[in-house]
Amino acid sequence: MSLSLIVKSRREAVGWTQADLAEEAKLSTAEISRIEAGIRSEVGPLTLHKLATAFAKSDYGSEYDAWLSGLVRAAITKEAP
């Protein structure tokens, strides 16, 4: 699973719009859109941290460690988590 699919599937599972995630992660809506579209498939550690922190605030907080691990692995290796 690609980084774009991981972010989009988690965002949808939480029930957030791209604007909601952007606000929580302190990123622009355009940046979230680029990540989900696969245009920005390689993101830096700060962006990964912002995304992970945003999702940790959601009801998925209990799944945070597994999700973050998969997200980082996908971003670094471009492989399925």
N, C-alpha and C positions, 0 to 999 in steps of 0.2 A: 504494500500500500504506500502510495506516495505521500509526501508531506502535505500536498494540497488536499488530498482526500482525508487525511487524518484531521486536519484543521476543520475542514468543512463538516465532516461527520460529527465531530465533537461539538462544534458550534450548533448544528441542527439538533443534536441530542439534548443539549442544554436548553434549546428553545430560543436562542439568540439570533438576531439579525446580524448582518455584517457590521452594521453601525453599532449594535450593542457590544459586540466583541471588540471593535476598534476602541470604543470608549473605555471598556474594562481594561484593555491591554495598553492603553495610552499610545495607540498607533492610529494612523489615518484609515478611513474606510477604503480608500484607494489601495493602500498597502495590503489590507486584508483581502480585497478583491484580487490583487495580483498574486498573492500567495495561493489562494484557493483556485485560481485559474491556471496555476502552474507556470505563470510568467516569471514569478520570483520563486524558483524552486530551491535556491540556496539562500538561506537566511543566516545571519550572524547569531552569536550567543546571546546578545542583548535582546534581540527580537524573540528568540526562543524562550528566554527567561520571561519576557513580558507576556507572551502567549500562555506559558505554563502558569504563571502567577494569576492571570485572568481566569483560567479554567479552575484553578485551585479554589477560587472564591465561589465557584458555582456548587451545585449539588453533587458535582463529580469530584469534590475534594477528596473523598475516600479513595478514589481511583487515581489520584494525582501521581503517585510514584510510578505506577505502571504506565500511565499515559505519557508522562514526561520521558521516561526511558525509551518508549517507542518513538516518540517525536524526535528526540535527539538522534537516535539510531537512524531513523529515516532521513533526517537532514544531513547527517554526516556520510552515511553509506549509500543513500538513495535506494535502500532496499526496504522490503516489508518489515514492519515491526513484529 
